[in-house]
């Protein structure tokens, strides 16, 4: 396994965990909305519990986005990307697609956009998507 493969694996893991956390946040938000519609009586414990879970999931989401930014800045911030094989090119193309997906879905931060643009510019035209 080369450097790019390990980066791709870490990004895929982060993508999966971000997706799971985002889905849990949406489920909690829908549950909170339903609890509000029930009225002020009865569901106080449920609402408090849902608010607590929402804060916990939001903190987890932010932690994962911070980790994503650390991975990108520590491994992909170089202005020079050296490919030693066609597999490296394919792996970096996969990294680029993964970063684009996460940028569009979870973290529209400029660091991810800049990294995606750098990776995309470094790739040969036939491997971009």
FENQUIZI-V361659 format. One record per pair of residues at least 24 apart in sequence whose C-alpha atoms are under 10 Angstrom apart, sorted by sequence separation. I is the first residue (numbers start at 1). GAP is how many residues later the second one is. D is the distance in whole Angstrom. If there is no record, write none. Layout:
BEGIN
i->(I I)
gap->(GAP GAP)
d->(D D)
END
This chain:
BEGIN
i->(95 96 25 28 29 95 28 93 27 72 92 93 96 25 26 92 24 25 28 93 24 25 92 93 25 68 92 93 97 25 96 97 24 25 89 90 94 96 23 24 68 77 89 93 94 22 89 92 93 94 21 22 25 76 79 92 93 20 21 65 77 78 81 90 21 22 69 73 77 80 81 89 90 21 22 68 72 73 76 79 80 83 89 21 69 72 76 78 79 82 83 20 21 65 66 77 78 81 18 19 65 69 73 76 77 80 81 17 18 21 69 72 76 79 17 18 65 68 72 18 61 62 18 17 18 15 14 15 18 14 14 15 14 11 11 14 10 11 10 11 7 7 7 7 4 3 4 4 5 12 4 5 8 12 15 19 22 4 7 8 11 15 18 22 2 3 4 5 6 7 8 10 2 4 5 8 9 12 15 16 19 4 5 8 11 12 15 18 19 3 4 7 8 11 14 18 2 5 18 4 5 8 12 15 4 8 11 15)
gap->(24 24 25 25 25 25 26 26 27 27 27 27 27 28 28 28 29 29 29 29 30 30 30 30 31 31 31 31 31 32 32 32 33 33 33 33 33 33 34 34 34 34 34 34 34 35 35 35 35 35 36 36 36 36 36 36 36 37 37 37 37 37 37 37 38 38 38 38 38 38 38 38 38 39 39 39 39 39 39 39 39 39 39 40 40 40 40 40 40 40 40 41 41 41 41 41 41 41 42 42 42 42 42 42 42 42 42 43 43 43 43 43 43 43 44 44 44 44 44 45 45 45 46 47 47 49 50 50 50 51 53 53 54 56 57 57 58 60 61 61 64 65 68 69 71 72 72 79 82 82 83 83 83 83 83 83 83 84 84 84 84 84 84 84 85 85 85 85 85 85 85 85 86 86 86 86 86 86 86 86 86 87 87 87 87 87 87 87 87 88 88 88 88 88 88 88 89 89 89 90 90 90 90 90 91 91 91 91)
d->(8 7 10 8 8 10 6 8 10 9 7 8 9 8 9 9 9 6 9 10 9 9 9 7 9 9 8 9 9 6 8 7 7 7 9 9 9 9 10 10 9 9 7 6 9 8 8 9 6 9 6 8 9 10 10 10 8 10 8 9 9 9 9 7 10 10 9 8 7 9 8 7 9 7 7 9 8 9 7 7 10 10 10 6 9 7 9 9 9 9 9 9 10 8 10 9 10 7 9 9 7 7 8 9 10 8 9 9 6 9 7 7 8 9 9 9 10 9 10 10 9 10 7 8 8 9 7 10 10 8 8 9 7 10 7 10 9 8 8 9 8 9 7 9 9 9 9 10 9 10 9 8 7 9 8 9 10 7 9 8 8 9 9 8 10 9 9 10 10 9 10 10 8 10 6 7 9 7 9 10 9 6 9 6 7 9 7 9 8 10 7 8 9 8 9 7 10 10 10 10 9 8 10 10 8 10 9 9)
END
